[in-house]
């Protein structure tokens, strides 16, 4: 649908609806972390010993949680930036800085995805096992290039949304209809 045919309440900078995936993954990972940790504390309290595997699984889940939440933050345009530079100056300057930031995020995580593929391949090829429970290490390391690729896609989505008319509240010195409502 062309931007001139968008409904009046459409906000070009709104995050995509597909963020439900990241939101649900965040909830599921947090619930798994809480259950694993609670079970370990309960067993340690009752038996004076603990589950050895819980630390390894918890660390893995925390890393995946950070990557999934990072993907959602990028898609929602809530990633880290220096507000003084990001929100000062003309609308054109803010748009250019925002789009540059999106491209740099995509570039960084594309680099991480490519380089971490080598790590996954080495873990697989040399049959590395995890130190805690002895499962193949690539089971853990395979998630880094996968999640990094998702972040790249989210950053490119954000870059495209930032290029749409009405993506910023003051495009070319005019207030967009999405922030003030339709004009009579």
Secondary structure, DSSP 8 states (H G I E B T S, - for coil): --GGGS-TT--TTS--GGGHHHHHHHHHHHHHHHHHHHHHHHHHHHHS---THHHHHHHHHHHHHHHHHHHHHHHTT-S---HHHHSSS-HHHHHHHHHHHHHHHHHHHHHHHHHHHHHHHHHHHTT-B-TTT--BTHHHHHHHHHHHHHHHHHHHHHHHHHTSTTSSTEETTEE-HHHH----
